[in-house]
Amino acid sequence: MRKTVLTCLLLIISMSFLQAQNVLGKWKTIDDETGKEKSIVEIYEKNGLLYGKILELLGEKNKNAVCSACSGKNKNKPYVGLVIITDLKKDGDEWSGGKILDPKTGKEYKCHIALESADKLKVRGYLGISLIGRTQYWQRVR
């Protein structure tokens, strides 16, 4: 009986640890220049690739803002619902090979993301090589 209880307890602990180590879920974006909370982004998987879309704007005066600086299919789309991370593939401990959109400027950058801890996500957008870019740290939303 004790073995069964101990086994179940270990299984529950390991499952919660694995879930906490996953990049999927809702993340609060933090502006790397101002330190202010900007939005809630949901990172989800589709056909083995990762995507991220804006679920909510935080502290924005205009919650109905649109991506007027964007081009193509994103031109004048509302920020809320906008897919800003596309086509990231698993690469060891990080996800890379995709793009991230800055809705403020309408520019797309190469991107990679990795967990710093269970509740902290490192998001790097860059041009060309990873040395030329910006890093943000997002906080998990519980």
C-alpha positions in Angstrom: 0.0 0.0 0.0 2.8 2.4 0.9 4.5 1.6 -2.4 1.4 2.4 -4.4 0.9 5.7 -2.6 4.6 6.7 -3.0 4.5 5.7 -6.7 1.3 7.8 -7.2 2.9 10.8 -5.4 6.1 10.6 -7.5 4.0 10.4 -10.7 2.0 13.5 -9.8 5.2 15.4 -8.8 7.0 14.5 -12.0 3.9 15.3 -14.2 3.7 18.8 -12.6 7.4 19.3 -13.1 7.1 18.4 -16.8 4.1 20.7 -17.3 6.0 23.6 -15.6 8.9 23.0 -18.0 6.7 23.5 -21.0 6.7 26.7 -23.0 3.0 26.3 -24.0 0.5 28.5 -22.2 -0.2 32.1 -21.4 2.6 34.6 -20.9 2.7 38.2 -19.8 4.9 40.2 -22.1 7.3 42.8 -20.5 8.7 45.6 -22.7 12.5 45.3 -22.5 12.9 49.1 -22.9 10.3 50.4 -20.4 9.8 47.4 -18.1 6.1 47.7 -18.4 3.6 44.9 -18.9 2.3 45.0 -22.5 0.1 42.0 -23.2 -0.9 38.4 -22.6 0.3 36.1 -25.4 -0.8 32.5 -25.7 1.9 30.1 -27.0 0.4 27.0 -28.6 1.4 24.1 -30.8 0.0 23.3 -34.2 1.3 20.5 -36.4 4.5 20.3 -34.4 5.3 24.0 -34.6 4.9 26.8 -32.1 2.8 29.9 -32.5 2.0 32.8 -30.3 -1.1 35.1 -30.5 -2.0 38.2 -28.5 -5.0 37.5 -26.2 -5.2 40.8 -24.3 -3.6 44.2 -24.2 -2.5 45.5 -20.8 -2.4 49.1 -19.9 -3.1 50.2 -23.4 -5.2 53.3 -23.8 -6.7 51.9 -27.0 -7.7 48.2 -26.5 -9.0 48.2 -30.1 -5.6 49.1 -31.7 -4.9 47.7 -35.1 -1.6 46.8 -36.7 -1.5 49.7 -39.1 2.3 49.4 -39.6 1.9 45.7 -40.7 1.8 44.6 -44.3 0.2 41.7 -46.1 -2.4 39.6 -44.3 -1.8 41.4 -40.9 -2.4 44.9 -42.3 -5.0 46.7 -40.1 -5.7 43.5 -38.1 -6.6 44.1 -34.4 -3.7 43.5 -32.0 -5.9 41.2 -30.0 -6.0 37.9 -31.9 -2.9 38.8 -33.9 -0.4 35.9 -34.4 3.0 37.4 -33.6 5.1 34.2 -33.3 5.1 31.7 -36.1 6.8 28.4 -37.2 9.1 27.8 -34.2 10.6 24.3 -34.2 12.0 22.4 -31.3 15.8 22.6 -31.2 17.3 21.0 -28.1 16.2 23.2 -25.1 14.9 26.0 -27.2 12.4 26.6 -30.0 13.9 28.4 -33.1 13.7 28.8 -36.9 10.5 30.9 -36.9 9.6 34.6 -36.8 8.3 37.1 -34.4 6.3 40.2 -35.4 6.6 43.6 -33.6 3.1 45.0 -34.1 4.2 48.5 -33.2 6.6 48.7 -36.2 5.1 46.0 -38.4 8.6 44.4 -38.8 9.3 40.7 -38.6 12.4 39.2 -37.0 14.0 35.8 -36.7 13.1 34.4 -33.3 14.1 31.8 -30.7 12.6 31.2 -27.3 13.7 29.1 -24.3 12.6 28.7 -20.7 14.8 30.4 -18.2 12.8 28.9 -15.4 9.3 27.3 -15.1 7.7 30.8 -15.0 10.2 32.9 -17.1 10.5 32.7 -20.9 13.4 34.2 -22.8 12.2 35.6 -26.2 14.9 36.8 -28.6 14.1 38.6 -31.8 17.0 39.4 -34.2 18.1 40.3 -37.7 20.6 38.0 -39.5 22.5 36.6 -36.5 21.3 36.3 -33.0 23.9 38.8 -31.7 22.0 41.7 -33.4 18.7 41.8 -31.7 16.6 42.3 -28.6 15.7 40.0 -25.7 12.5 40.1 -23.6 11.7 38.0 -20.6 8.0 37.0 -20.3 6.3 35.9 -17.1 4.0 32.8 -17.1 0.3 33.6 -16.3 -1.1 31.2 -13.7 
